[in-house]
């Protein structure tokens, strides 16, 4: 159920334009709902509860003995797994290492991984030709025999990763060609790493139930309508104000989903990730008193497990209000105070509050943002599933390196 603990506030909108857009959004949602029920959107098949992960069972059993999990991928191929790991980090016993950029410092960290022979490698690229993924794999694997402890997830066709995997005799899992990276979190791309983390992968996806849940669909429709109305008013900057570092990767996953799905034909939303309370001392002045061209999404957590209280021994009366408080309660007070001032200044915002208890909770938020993005794309008349401009960069890079 999509309850108040998960989504505590919708954007407050009341205008003739909003009401007109609300009708359009409801119509777009009914069309989307029909397509989902008739399985007309293959990209969303993995979001349904009846996923068959039988192909993963033997592979998971084989790799679970390893202490370290090393994931190599880019963008949507790795951001979902990263989000899952960060969200449940406190209860995951394995150590995970992510190679998701071309960065010398990442490779210096790799050299410091203890018990490298007790590590398994998961290499992910839909096309199998992603330059950064191939470069990172070559860099970390040059002195290792990865036949027994590596799995490649890529499309089953002639590509670089397929050729590498066949050459070293490694396991291959087919990446479905109809699922783009940013929509792949509930496919093998996200669920294989989640299973290796010890999580229950059958509990993440529940699309059929959610699209029939009144609380969930009402929140979805209102949020989409509010965002689309703001877009029509020239408010195109979406700021994610995150007050829990364990939600950083979820923020980046959301950023990619929105940026790549909607940024087309001169249209789009500019997703900006901001971190509280740190950015209260760098960007909050701009947010509060700068141009009114932004809407805001707050991420915060209840952090029920943070029970250690801060005890001041200095006896300074001016800071007694922080004495005997947990760190998370101080952070949440700052988040609530910021929202109160946003209300006073009539700045548009919404707030997602997380318990970080179970797979269903994270599954709901993944599904919510994916459906929100697809509905926005429908209203904006853009294709949310392609990324034509990015392909130009890939071709130009290959041309330069081939000289």
N, C-alpha and C positions, 0 to 999 in steps of 0.2 A: 504493500500500500504506500502511496506517495503522501506521507503525512507531514504535519507541521514541523517535525524534527528535521525533516530532510529539506523541505522548501518552506521557509517561514514567511516569505514576503514576495508578492508579485510587484511588478512595476505598477505604480498608481497612475492610471490614465483614464480620463473621462473627457471626451470631445466628440464632435460630430464625425471627424475623420477617423477616430479610433473605432467608433461604432460601425462605420462603413467597412473598415478593414477587418473588424471582427467577423462580419458576415462572410467576407472573402476567405478568411482563415478557416472558419468552420467548414466551408465548402471544400477547401483544399485538404483539410484533415479527413473528411469523409471519403474523398477520392483516394487519398493515401491509405486509409484504413481498408478500403475495398481491394486495393492492389496488394496489400499485405496478406489479406485473407485468401486471395486467389493466387498467391505466390508469384505475382507479376514483377516483384522486385527481388531478383536473386541475391543482390548485395545484402539484403536484410534476413536471408534465410538463417544465418548463424545466430541471429538475435532471438530466434524462437527456442523454446525449451527442449524440443525434441532433437537436439543435436546428437549425432552419433560419433562418439570419440573412440569407438572400438579400435580404430587403426592406431591410436596412440598408446593403448594399454601396454603392449609389449615393449615399446620404445621407452615409455615412462619408467617401467619396472627396471629396465636395463640401465637407465641413467640416474635413478634415485640414489644409488650408492655413492655418488660423487659429492664431495663436500662443497665444492664451488661450482657455480653456474656462470659461464661467460657467454653473454649475448652480444652478437655483432649484427648491426643493422642500422638503418637510417629512417628518420621520419616515422611514418605510421607503422613501419615494420617493427619498431621497438618501443615507441612511446606508450602504447597500451600496456605492455608488460612492465615497463618502468613505473607507470601509474599504479598498477596493481601491487607491485613490490613496495613502493613507498607507502601506500595506503595501509598495508598489513605488516609493515616492517617489524613491528614489535613482537609479532607471533611467528615470524618466519625464522627457522633455525639455520637455513642454508645461507651461504654468502653469495651474493650476486654481484657481477661486475658487468657494466654496460659500455660498449664501444659504439658510440653513436655520433661521432664527429671525427674529422681528421685533426688530431690534436696530439702534439708531441708529449704533453703531460700525461695523457691517458696511457701512452705506451710506457712511460716511466713507472706509472702505477702498476702496470701489468707485470713488470720485472720484479716487483715487490710482493706479488701474490705468493703466499706460502702454499706448499704442497701443490704445485702446479700439475703434478701427475694425478692428483685427486680432483681434477676439474673436468667438467664436460662443457662442450662448446655447442651453441645453437646459432647457426648463421642463417639470416633471413633477408631475402630480397625477392619481391614478386617477379620482377623481370629477370633476375639472375645476372644482371649486368651493371648493377649499381656500383659506380666507381669507388665511392668511399668504403662500401662494405667489402669489396674485393681487396682494396688496398689494406684495410685493417686486418682482414683475415690473413693475407700474405705476410703482414708484419708480425703478427702474433704466433703464426703457425710454422714459421720457417724451420724451427729446430724441434718440432713436436710430431709425434706419430699420432694422427687424429682418427685413424681408421675406426677404432672401437668406441671412442668417447665423443663423437661429434654427429650432429644431425643438421642437414641442410633443408630449409623450407623455401621452395621456389617453384615456379611454374615448370611443368614437365614438358620442356621443349629445349631445343638447342640454345644453350646460353652458357656463360662462363662458369657459374656456380655448379650447374649440372655436370659440366666437363670436369671440374675440380673434384666433385664428390665421386664421380665414376672412377677417376684416376686413383684416388686414395682408398676407394672401396667403402666410403662412408654411407650412412643411412640417408635417404631422401624422403621428404614428405611433400606431396604436391600442394602448391599454393593455388587456390581456385582463381581462375583468370577473371572471374566476374566480381571479385572482391578487391577493391582498392585498399592500399595500405591503411589509410586513416579510418576505414570502416572494418578493419580486420581483427579488432580486439577479441571478439568472441569466436573467431576461427582458430585453427591450429596455431596461428601466429601469436596469439595472446594466451591461449589455453594450454599449450604445451609448457611454456615457462611457468604458468600459474600452477599446473599440476606438479611440476618439479619443485615448486615452493611449498608443496604440501597442502594446497588449497583445494576445495571441492569445486571442480570446474562445471559440474552439473547445475550449480546454483546461481551462476552469473546471469544467464540469458532467460528472459521470461516475457518476450514481446507480446505474445498472444494475450496473456493476462493483463498486461499493462495498458494496451490500447482499449481495453474494455473497463478499465478502472476509472470511475468518474473523477476522483481527486487528481489522478495523474493527468488525464486528458484535459480537464478543466485548467490545470496549471499550465500545461503545454500550450493550449490555445491562447490563453491570456498573455503568456510571455511572448509568443510569436507575434501576436497582434501588436503588443506594446513596442517590440523591437522594430517591426516593420513600419509602424506609425512614426517612430523616431527617425528612421532612415529617410522617410519621405519628407521630414522636416530638416534634413541635412545633418542630423546627429549620427555620425558614422564611426565614432571611436568607442570601442567596447573595452572597458578597463576591468580586468579581473583583479580585485583587491584580496589577496590571499593572506590569512592570518594563522596559517598552520603550515610549517615547512614540509610536513608529510603529504601535503596536497599540492606541492610545487609541480610535480610531474603531471598530475591531473590537469593543472592549469595550462601546462605546455601542450598536453594532448588536445585540450579544448581549443587552444590557440591555433594549432595546425588544422584541426577540423574546420574551423570557421574560415581561416585564411585561404586554404586551398580549395575549399568547396564553393565559396561565394565570390572570390575575387576574380571576376570575369566580365568582359564586355564593358569595361569602365565602371562596373558596379562592385560592391563589396563592403565588408565591415573590417575595420582595422583593429584586430584583437591585441591588446596591450596587457602584459602580465606585470603586476605590481605587488610588492611584498610588504605586509604590515607586521609589526608596527614600524619597521625600519623606514619605509617610504613616507611615513608621516613627517619625517624630518628632511625629506628631499622633494617630494612631489605633491604633498597634500595641499600646500598653498596654491599650486596650479589647479588642482582638482576643485578646490573650494571657490577660488576667486578668479580663475582664468576663463577662457572662452567656454561657453556652454555648448560644447560640441561632443560631449561624452555621456555615456550611460555606464553604470557600474554593476558588477556582480561580486558580492562578498562571499568568500569561502571562510568558514570557521568551524571548529570542532568543539565538542563538549569535553573531550579529554578527561573522562571519568577516572582514568588510571593515574592521573597526575595528583598524587596525594601528599607530596612533600611540600611543607609550608616554609615560606621564607621568614626567618626569625632575625630581626634586627637587634644587634647588641650595642648599638651606638647611642640609643636613647635620644635621637634627634626628633623632636615633636613634629616638625614640618613634613616628615615622611612616614608618620605613624600609620597613615591610611593603607600603606602597603604591607605593614607588619602582619604576620600570621596568615598571609594569603599564599595560595599556590601560584606558580609562574603562569599557568594556563588561565587562571582567573583574572590575573592582571592583564594578560593579552586580550582576553575576551572583553574585559571592561573597556580597553582602548578601542576595540572593534565596535562595541555598542555605542560608545561615545561618538565615534566617527559617524555612525549611522544616524544618531540623534541630530548631529549638526547638518548632515545631508538632508534630513527631513526639514529642518528649519530653513535651509537654503533652497528647498524644493528641487534638489538634484535627483534625477531618476536612478533608482538602484533596486536590486533584489538581493536576497541573502539565502545561501544554502548552508544549512547546519548539519554536520556529519557526526555520527556516533562512532564510525569506523569499527563496527561490530562484526559484520558478516559479508559474504559474497553478494547476497541479494541487494544490499544497500548500494554497493558500488555498481552493480549491474543496472540498477534503476537509473543512476545518474548518467552512466554511459549511454543508455538507451534514450533518456530524455534529451540529451544534447544532440544526439544523432538525428532524432526525429525533428527536433527544433530546427536544425540546420537544413534538413531536406524540405521542410515546410517553408522556410524562408526562401530557399532557392526557387521553389514553385511560385511564390508570390513575386520574386524578383525576376522571374523568367530566365534563369541560368541553369546550366547542367551542374549539379553538385558532385558528380562522380568523375569528372575528367580534370586534367590539369595541363592544357595544351601549351601554355607559355613556358612552363618549367622544362618541357622537352627541348625547347630551343637552346637553353643553357647547356643541357647535357651534350647536345650535338656540337655546340661551339667549343666546349671544353675538350671533347675528343679530338676536334680539329686542331686545336692548339697543341695538345700533347703528342699528336701524331707527326708534328713537324720535325 
